Amino acid sequence: MEVQKGEQLQVAGARPTHLFHVVSGLLRAYFVDETGKEHTYMFAPEGWTLADLEATGFTQSTSLVIEAMEPSVVDVLPIAEHIDHPDFDPLAELKRMHRRAGVLQRRVLMMMSSSALERYEFFLATYPELSHRVSQKLIASYLGITPQALSMIRRRRVEGTRGSSSS
């Protein structure tokens, strides 16, 4: 399925019934808090699969909005059919989900105990190709900081790189 930038594949409050596998492009999952502020939960570039796992196995509605950050091609897989599909490889899927769960666990722990610079460096290591594809505002949302704080971190990193190369 082809989706346009800004198109929502899942809205908050719906019961999740699909997984979204990104063939090309970029998706973002986010939630909106009670004050109306958006919080980026996860980015899904090419090769990633995105779903609201919190609500998927339950009868509750989703809290995540999933939207295209750029024109994208997405395989939309009904959750039940995905698991029953003849090409479904449970071991490969378990390995992928384990890696992603590890990334998310590390992110949660970092949000609780790491500096903003360390969280930014984790973002760059996790999503090396996204820093030029995603706005500073959305990266800051993912990191749990303001865009101004991210700008200062980026500036310090550039200055630090210049200083270390002249030594």
N, CA, C and O of each residue as an XYZ file, in Angstrom:
668
protein
N       0.846     -1.176      0.000
C       0.000      0.000      0.000
C       0.892      1.240      0.000
O       1.846      1.330      0.773
N       0.577      2.178     -0.861
C       1.307      3.447     -0.886
C       0.582      4.447      0.006
O      -0.641      4.579     -0.054
N       1.354      5.150      0.837
C       0.783      6.168      1.716
C       1.547      7.469      1.521
O       2.746      7.469      1.239
N       0.844      8.555      1.673
C       1.430      9.879      1.511
C       1.931     10.409      2.842
O       1.475      9.980      3.901
N       2.860     11.333      2.784
C       3.364     11.996      3.986
C       2.188     12.575      4.766
O       1.327     13.248      4.200
N       2.161     12.309      6.057
C       1.101     12.831      6.922
C      -0.112     11.923      7.037
O      -0.968     12.145      7.893
N      -0.201     10.903      6.189
C      -1.346      9.991      6.235
C      -1.256      9.112      7.481
O      -0.201      8.563      7.800
N      -2.389      8.990      8.177
C      -2.435      8.173      9.390
C      -2.914      6.767      9.050
O      -3.965      6.582      8.436
N      -2.124      5.786      9.461
C      -2.470      4.384      9.244
C      -3.258      3.815     10.420
O      -4.001      2.844     10.276
N      -3.085      4.428     11.569
C      -3.802      4.017     12.774
C      -4.073      5.263     13.597
O      -3.205      6.125     13.729
N      -5.269      5.359     14.147
C      -5.617      6.498     14.992
C      -5.792      6.029     16.434
O      -6.144      4.878     16.690
N      -5.548      6.920     17.346
C      -5.740      6.598     18.762
C      -7.215      6.309     19.001
O      -8.093      6.943     18.415
N      -7.468      5.344     19.868
C      -8.839      5.000     20.218
C      -9.405      3.839     19.416
O     -10.445      3.286     19.774
N      -8.728      3.464     18.329
C      -9.191      2.337     17.518
C      -8.651      1.038     18.115
O      -7.684      1.047     18.878
N      -9.277     -0.056     17.764
C      -8.750     -1.362     18.177
C      -7.746     -1.800     17.118
O      -8.118     -1.935     15.953
N      -6.487     -2.027     17.485
C      -5.486     -2.375     16.478
C      -5.743     -3.764     15.888
O      -5.985     -4.732     16.610
N      -5.685     -3.833     14.566
C      -5.924     -5.098     13.886
C      -4.830     -5.418     12.877
O      -4.851     -6.481     12.256
N      -3.867     -4.498     12.707
C      -2.844     -4.674     11.678
C      -1.437     -4.387     12.187
O      -1.232     -3.633     13.139
N      -0.485     -5.012     11.521
C       0.929     -4.687     11.646
C       1.290     -3.909     10.393
O       0.688     -4.124      9.340
N       2.252     -3.018     10.485
C       2.670     -2.215      9.340
C       4.156     -2.453      9.102
O       4.994     -2.046      9.906
N       4.475     -3.113      7.996
C       5.866     -3.387      7.640
C       6.293     -2.373      6.584
O       5.680     -2.283      5.520
N       7.344     -1.611      6.878
C       7.798     -0.541      5.992
C       8.706     -1.120      4.906
O       9.803     -1.601      5.191
N       8.236     -1.066      3.668
C       9.025     -1.497      2.518
C       9.964     -0.366      2.114
O      11.154     -0.583      1.887
N       9.414      0.842      2.027
C      10.214      2.042      1.773
C       9.519      3.212      2.453
O       8.301      3.218      2.626
N      10.314      4.194      2.831
C       9.749      5.351      3.514
C      10.001      5.304      5.005
O      10.947      4.673      5.474
N       9.140      5.983      5.740
C       9.340      6.141      7.182
C       8.005      6.370      7.877
O       7.216      7.219      7.461
N       7.758      5.609      8.937
C       6.574      5.795      9.770
C       7.000      6.272     11.151
O       8.148      6.107     11.562
N       6.055      6.860     11.845
C       6.276      7.291     13.235
C       5.070      6.876     14.043
O       3.933      7.005     13.588
N       5.314      6.374     15.251
C       4.255      6.094     16.212
C       4.382      7.125     17.330
O       5.474      7.361     17.847
N       3.261      7.734     17.697
C       3.288      8.735     18.762
C       1.966      8.708     19.517
O       0.976      8.144     19.050
N       1.972      9.325     20.685
C       0.735      9.501     21.424
C       0.615     10.959     21.831
O       1.602     11.694     21.873
N      -0.590     11.355     22.125
C      -0.877     12.724     22.540
C      -1.325     12.667     23.995
O      -2.268     11.954     24.335
N      -0.632     13.434     24.863
C      -0.991     13.408     26.281
C      -2.221     14.271     26.552
O      -2.778     14.879     25.637
N      -2.637     14.318     27.812
C      -3.863     15.036     28.177
C      -3.780     16.544     27.948
O      -4.808     17.220     27.908
N      -2.552     17.079     27.796
C      -2.407     18.512     27.523
C      -2.365     18.809     26.023
O      -2.312     19.968     25.610
N      -2.390     17.730     25.203
C      -2.345     17.909     23.760
C      -0.943     17.837     23.172
O      -0.772     18.032     21.969
N       0.060     17.562     23.997
C       1.444     17.485     23.524
C       1.718     16.111     22.921
O       1.365     15.085     23.502
N       2.356     16.104     21.742
C       2.729     14.857     21.078
C       4.042     14.328     21.643
O       4.968     15.094     21.911
N       4.112     12.995     21.824
C       5.316     12.320     22.292
C       5.643     11.205     21.307
O       4.864     10.265     21.151
N       6.782     11.304     20.646
C       7.182     10.284     19.687
C       7.644      9.050     20.438
O       8.557      9.110     21.261
N       7.001      7.933     20.144
C       7.331      6.655     20.764
C       8.402      5.925     19.972
O       9.343      5.376     20.546
N       8.256      5.920     18.639
C       9.149      5.112     17.827
C       9.108      5.562     16.379
O       8.081      6.032     15.890
N      10.235      5.414     15.701
C      10.307      5.587     14.258
C      10.449      4.199     13.635
O      11.021      3.296     14.245
N       9.932      4.036     12.431
C      10.061      2.764     11.720
C      10.521      3.049     10.292
O       9.701      3.349      9.425
N      11.829      2.957     10.044
C      12.348      3.115      8.680
C      12.204      1.804      7.902
O      11.593      0.849      8.382
N      12.761      1.773      6.724
C      12.687      0.611      5.862
C      13.085     -0.663      6.608
O      14.079     -0.689      7.335
N      12.293     -1.710      6.415
C      12.593     -3.000      7.012
C      12.026     -3.210      8.407
O      12.069     -4.327      8.922
N      11.494     -2.162      9.030
C      10.938     -2.283     10.369
C       9.445     -2.588     10.276
O       8.786     -2.232      9.300
N       8.930     -3.243     11.293
C       7.500     -3.511     11.413
C       7.005     -2.778     12.645
O       7.656     -2.786     13.690
N       5.852     -2.146     12.515
C       5.313     -1.321     13.589
C       3.897     -1.760     13.911
O       3.090     -1.995     13.011
N       3.603     -1.869     15.184
C       2.253     -2.192     15.661
C       2.134     -1.705     17.094
O       3.140     -1.500     17.773
N       0.912     -1.521     17.546
C       0.676     -1.158     18.941
C       0.618     -2.452     19.735
O      -0.448     -3.049     19.883
N       1.767     -2.885     20.246
C       1.848     -4.167     20.936
C       1.120     -4.165     22.270
O       0.648     -5.207     22.725
N       1.027     -3.004     22.896
C       0.323     -2.922     24.180
C      -1.127     -3.348     24.015
O      -1.663     -4.071     24.854
N      -1.758     -2.909     22.948
C      -3.177     -3.175     22.754
C      -3.442     -4.400     21.880
O      -4.543     -4.950     21.910
N      -2.446     -4.835     21.100
C      -2.658     -5.901     20.132
C      -3.195     -7.181     20.751
O      -4.150     -7.759     20.230
N      -2.612     -7.635     21.841
C      -3.030     -8.894     22.437
C      -4.230     -8.770     23.354
O      -4.659     -9.755     23.956
N      -4.763     -7.597     23.465
C      -5.862     -7.353     24.385
C      -7.050     -6.782     23.622
O      -6.971     -6.559     22.414
N      -8.119     -6.552     24.313
C      -9.299     -5.994     23.662
C      -9.365     -4.486     23.815
O     -10.355     -3.869     23.422
N      -8.336     -3.885     24.377
C      -8.352     -2.439     24.581
C      -8.024     -1.682     23.303
O      -7.469     -2.239     22.356
N      -8.371     -0.430     23.295
C      -8.072      0.401     22.127
C      -6.638      0.913     22.216
O      -6.024      0.920     23.283
N      -6.130      1.333     21.080
C      -4.750      1.791     21.007
C      -4.613      3.226     21.493
O      -5.545      4.024     21.393
N      -3.452      3.535     22.015
C      -3.155      4.912     22.391
C      -2.229      5.553     21.367
O      -1.983      6.758     21.422
N      -1.711      4.755     20.430
C      -0.745      5.253     19.450
C      -1.388      5.659     18.133
O      -2.311      5.014     17.635
N      -0.870      6.743     17.595
C      -1.165      7.143     16.223
C       0.041      6.695     15.400
O       1.184      6.904     15.806
N      -0.210      6.083     14.254
C       0.878      5.697     13.362
C       0.680      6.479     12.071
O      -0.360      6.373     11.421
N       1.700      7.274     11.704
C       1.577      8.104     10.506
C       2.837      8.031      9.661
O       3.926      7.732     10.153
N       2.661      8.311      8.380
C       3.781      8.341      7.441
C       4.505      9.671      7.577
O       3.882     10.732      7.536
N       5.826      9.609      7.739
C       6.642     10.812      7.844
C       7.104     11.288      6.475
O       7.535     12.430      6.317
N       7.012     10.410      5.493
C       7.359     10.712      4.105
C       6.580      9.742      3.240
O       6.064      8.751      3.758
N       6.473      9.988      1.931
C       5.778      9.009      1.088
C       6.383      7.627      1.322
O       7.604      7.468      1.310
N       5.528      6.633      1.533
C       6.001      5.311      1.942
C       5.233      4.206      1.238
O       4.103      4.393      0.787
N       5.874      3.059      1.158
C       5.215      1.829      0.726
C       5.210      0.921      1.938
O       6.259      0.618      2.506
N       4.008      0.483      2.334
C       3.834     -0.263      3.573
C       3.032     -1.532      3.284
O       1.997     -1.488      2.618
N       3.523     -2.654      3.792
C       2.728     -3.876      3.780
C       1.845     -3.827      5.013
O       2.337     -3.756      6.139
N       0.535     -3.865      4.792
C      -0.425     -3.845      5.892
C      -0.855     -5.288      6.117
O      -1.486     -5.906      5.259
N      -0.508     -5.805      7.267
C      -0.723     -7.219      7.553
C      -1.724     -7.390      8.683
O      -1.458     -6.971      9.809
N      -2.864     -7.993      8.406
C      -3.784     -8.292      9.510
C      -3.064     -9.161     10.535
O      -2.410    -10.136     10.166
N      -3.176     -8.825     11.792
C      -2.425     -9.511     12.832
C      -2.669    -11.018     12.802
O      -1.713    -11.792     12.825
N      -3.909    -11.440     12.751
C      -4.217    -12.874     12.762
C      -3.650    -13.558     11.522
O      -3.060    -14.633     11.627
N      -3.821    -12.946     10.346
C      -3.309    -13.544      9.110
C      -1.790    -13.586      9.102
O      -1.196    -14.526      8.575
N      -1.164    -12.580      9.679
C       0.300    -12.526      9.718
C       0.849    -13.760     10.440
O       1.794    -14.396      9.973
N       0.261    -14.078     11.551
C       0.734    -15.204     12.346
C       0.415    -16.531     11.656
O       1.191    -17.480     11.766
N      -0.711    -16.614     10.950
C      -1.116    -17.853     10.283
C      -0.584    -17.980      8.858
O      -0.791    -19.013      8.221
N       0.093    -16.957      8.346
C       0.573    -16.967      6.960
C       1.634    -18.053      6.776
O       2.465    -18.249      7.663
N       1.625    -18.779      5.619
C       2.604    -19.856      5.416
C       4.059    -19.378      5.398
O       4.959    -20.156      5.715
N       4.307    -18.120      5.036
C       5.675    -17.590      5.022
C       6.122    -17.057      6.382
O       7.268    -16.636      6.545
N       5.215    -17.076      7.353
C       5.555    -16.567      8.682
C       6.589    -17.485      9.323
O       6.369    -18.689      9.457
N       7.706    -16.909      9.714
C       8.783    -17.664     10.360
C       8.819    -17.232     11.824
O       9.362    -16.174     12.142
N       8.249    -18.035     12.715
C       8.166    -17.626     14.121
C       9.530    -17.318     14.744
O       9.653    -16.374     15.525
N      10.555    -18.109     14.405
C      11.872    -17.882     14.984
C      12.462    -16.552     14.513
O      12.995    -15.789     15.318
N      12.367    -16.275     13.214
C      12.875    -15.001     12.692
C      12.103    -13.827     13.294
O      12.696    -12.811     13.657
N      10.791    -13.967     13.396
C       9.968    -12.893     13.981
C      10.324    -12.694     15.449
O      10.403    -11.560     15.921
N      10.537    -13.783     16.170
C      10.919    -13.683     17.576
C      12.255    -12.959     17.722
O      12.416    -12.134     18.622
N      13.198    -13.256     16.860
C      14.501    -12.587     16.908
C      14.356    -11.095     16.635
O      14.959    -10.278     17.330
N      13.553    -10.728     15.618
C      13.328     -9.303     15.308
C      12.664     -8.590     16.486
O      13.084     -7.505     16.889
N      11.618     -9.221     17.030
C      10.900     -8.600     18.133
C      11.797     -8.489     19.371
O      11.714     -7.510     20.113
N      12.639     -9.474     19.588
C      13.568     -9.443     20.723
C      14.541     -8.273     20.585
O      14.796     -7.556     21.553
N      15.086     -8.079     19.373
C      15.994     -6.947     19.136
C      15.275     -5.623     19.391
O      15.808     -4.743     20.066
N      14.068     -5.487     18.852
C      13.325     -4.231     19.024
C      12.947     -4.011     20.483
O      13.007     -2.886     20.980
N      12.556     -5.085     21.169
C      12.236     -4.962     22.596
C      13.475     -4.532     23.372
O      13.379     -3.743     24.312
N      14.634     -5.048     22.982
C      15.881     -4.644     23.628
C      16.169     -3.172     23.420
O      16.582     -2.476     24.348
N      15.950     -2.692     22.189
C      16.152     -1.269     21.891
C      15.206     -0.430     22.737
O      15.615      0.580     23.312
N      13.937     -0.843     22.819
C      12.964     -0.074     23.596
C      13.276     -0.119     25.095
O      13.130      0.886     25.791
N      13.705     -1.284     25.590
C      14.068     -1.373     27.005
C      15.237     -0.450     27.307
O      15.225      0.271     28.304
N      16.239     -0.474     26.450
C      17.401      0.397     26.674
C      16.968      1.858     26.650
O      17.444      2.665     27.447
N      16.059      2.194     25.730
C      15.578      3.578     25.650
C      14.868      3.985     26.934
O      15.102      5.081     27.445
N      14.007      3.124     27.463
C      13.296      3.442     28.699
C      14.292      3.654     29.838
O      14.178      4.618     30.595
N      15.260      2.760     29.958
C      16.261      2.908     31.014
C      17.071      4.187     30.833
O      17.391      4.866     31.808
N      17.401      4.512     29.591
C      18.156      5.742     29.328
C      17.327      6.972     29.672
O      17.855      7.950     30.202
N      16.020      6.927     29.370
C      15.157      8.074     29.679
C      15.140      8.338     31.181
O      14.983      9.478     31.617
N      15.299      7.289     31.958
C      15.265      7.429     33.410
C      16.608      7.838     33.999
O      16.647      8.420     35.082
N      17.724      7.543     33.303
C      19.005      7.718     33.982
C      20.107      8.388     33.173
O      21.175      8.654     33.723
N      19.896      8.670     31.904
C      20.976      9.202     31.074
C      20.781     10.666     30.752
O      19.678     11.207     30.830
N      21.877     11.286     30.389
C      21.822     12.688     29.986
C      21.174     12.789     28.601
O      21.066     11.799     27.878
N      20.759     13.972     28.258
C      20.165     14.206     26.935
C      21.175     13.895     25.832
O      20.801     13.371     24.782
N      22.438     14.210     26.059
C      23.480     13.904     25.072
C      23.583     12.394     24.853
O      23.666     11.940     23.712
N      23.577     11.622     25.926
C      23.648     10.162     25.798
C      22.429      9.612     25.064
O      22.552      8.691     24.256
N      21.247     10.176     25.344
C      20.034      9.729     24.644
C      20.117     10.074     23.156
O      19.687      9.286     22.314
N      20.669     11.248     22.827
C      20.827     11.643     21.421
C      21.806     10.706     20.718
O      21.556     10.284     19.589
N      22.893     10.386     21.362
C      23.859      9.465     20.757
C      23.261      8.074     20.573
O      23.582      7.391     19.601
N      22.400      7.647     21.488
C      21.681      6.372     21.339
C      20.746      6.445     20.124
O      20.662      5.496     19.345
N      20.048      7.567     19.969
C      19.181      7.764     18.792
C      20.006      7.640     17.511
O      19.603      6.938     16.584
N      21.146      8.308     17.451
C      21.996      8.264     16.251
C      22.495      6.849     15.973
O      22.595      6.447     14.814
N      22.806      6.100     17.009
C      23.270      4.721     16.820
C      22.122      3.798     16.396
O      22.320      2.885     15.594
N      20.928      4.037     16.934
C      19.776      3.196     16.618
C      19.215      3.510     15.239
O      18.834      2.604     14.497
N      19.164      4.785     14.897
C      18.592      5.245     13.631
C      19.618      6.098     12.879
O      19.383      7.293     12.698
N      20.736      5.536     12.437
C      21.801      6.356     11.852
C      21.380      7.156     10.617
O      21.944      8.218     10.355
N      20.414      6.672      9.868
C      20.009      7.355      8.643
C      18.887      8.368      8.854
O      18.498      9.040      7.900
N      18.358      8.500     10.055
C      17.183      9.345     10.255
C      17.462     10.789     10.630
O      16.564     11.623     10.516
N      18.658     11.118     11.069
C      18.885     12.480     11.560
C      18.636     13.542     10.496
O      18.363     14.694     10.832
N      18.726     13.177      9.218
C      18.455     14.145      8.150
C      17.071     13.960      7.534
O      16.667     14.745      6.676
N      16.343     12.934      7.963
C      15.020     12.654      7.412
C      13.897     13.092      8.342
O      12.741     13.171      7.926
N      14.229     13.378      9.602
C      13.233     13.699     10.620
C      13.536     15.081     11.176
O      14.699     15.435     11.368
N      12.498     15.859     11.434
C      12.705     17.216     11.945
C      13.300     17.196     13.351
O      13.141     16.236     14.106
N      13.987     18.284     13.674
C      14.574     18.436     15.005
C      13.490     18.364     16.077
O      13.719     17.824     17.159
N      12.331     18.899     15.781
C      11.219     18.873     16.739
C      10.821     17.434     17.075
O      10.568     17.120     18.238
N      10.763     16.552     16.062
C      10.367     15.166     16.310
C      11.479     14.369     16.991
O      11.199     13.500     17.818
N      12.717     14.651     16.658
C      13.832     13.997     17.355
C      13.810     14.403     18.823
O      13.983     13.562     19.705
N      13.598     15.681     19.086
C      13.519     16.161     20.470
C      12.369     15.482     21.211
O      12.515     15.110     22.375
N      11.231     15.319     20.544
C      10.088     14.629     21.147
C      10.455     13.203     21.503
O      10.099     12.727     22.581
N      11.158     12.515     20.623
C      11.609     11.146     20.878
C      12.554     11.092     22.079
O      12.504     10.150     22.870
N      13.412     12.103     22.212
C      14.395     12.142     23.293
C      13.826     12.644     24.610
O      14.452     12.480     25.658
N      12.644     13.255     24.569
C      12.056     13.805     25.783
C      12.666     15.125     26.192
O      12.725     15.444     27.380
N      13.129     15.909     25.201
C      13.728     17.215     25.472
C      13.099     18.243     24.538
O      12.322     17.890     23.651
N      13.435     19.508     24.741
C      12.920     20.556     23.861
C      13.786     20.647     22.598
O      14.947     20.236     22.612
N      13.227     21.180     21.512
C      14.038     21.391     20.310
C      15.239     22.305     20.580
O      16.296     22.133     19.973
N      15.081     23.270     21.482
C      16.186     24.168     21.813
C      17.323     23.405     22.498
O      18.496     23.647     22.213
N      16.973     22.484     23.401
C      18.000     21.682     24.072
C      18.717     20.795     23.058
O      19.931     20.614     23.144
N      17.975     20.242     22.098
C      18.599     19.418     21.066
C      19.537     20.250     20.215
O      20.617     19.782     19.853
N      19.153     21.457     19.894
C      20.013     22.341     19.109
C      21.338     22.591     19.840
O      22.403     22.584     19.222
N      21.265     22.808     21.148
C      22.488     23.029     21.939
C      23.361     21.770     21.943
O      24.583     21.864     21.824
N      22.744     20.603     22.080
C      23.501     19.343     22.075
C      24.199     19.156     20.739
O      25.376     18.799     20.699
N      23.489     19.394     19.651
C      24.078     19.239     18.320
C      25.246     20.206     18.126
O      26.282     19.839     17.572
N      25.068     21.434     18.585
C      26.125     22.445     18.456
C      27.364     22.021     19.248
O      28.486     22.130     18.753
N      27.159     21.536     20.476
C      28.292     21.077     21.304
C      29.015     19.902     20.658
O      30.242     19.824     20.711
N      28.266     18.992     20.051
C      28.893     17.834     19.392
C      29.755     18.291     18.221
O      30.855     17.777     18.022
N      29.255     19.263     17.439
C      30.023     19.776     16.289
C      31.277     20.478     16.794
O      32.367     20.269     16.263
N      31.122     21.314     17.822
C      32.279     22.010     18.385
C      33.279     21.022     18.963
O      34.486     21.210     18.812
N      32.794     19.964     19.627
C      33.667     18.941     20.194
C      34.411     18.168     19.118
O      35.569     17.794     19.308
N      33.753     17.925     17.987
C      34.388     17.220     16.878
C      35.491     18.088     16.262
O      36.573     17.597     15.941
N      35.203     19.373     16.106
C      36.222     20.287     15.552
C      37.436     20.378     16.468
O      38.580     20.370     16.015
N      37.154     20.464     17.787
C      38.242     20.593     18.759
C      39.111     19.350     18.819
O      40.327     19.452     18.982
N      38.499     18.168     18.689
C      39.295     16.941     18.781
C      40.072     16.657     17.504
O      41.093     15.972     17.561
N      39.626     17.162     16.347
C      40.343     16.915     15.115
C      41.561     17.830     14.959
O      42.458     17.532     14.170
N      41.602     18.936     15.699
C      42.738     19.845     15.593
C      43.840     19.505     16.592
O      44.898     20.133     16.583
N      43.599     18.521     17.448
C      44.633     18.141     18.436
C      45.698     17.283     17.825
O      46.635     16.879     18.513
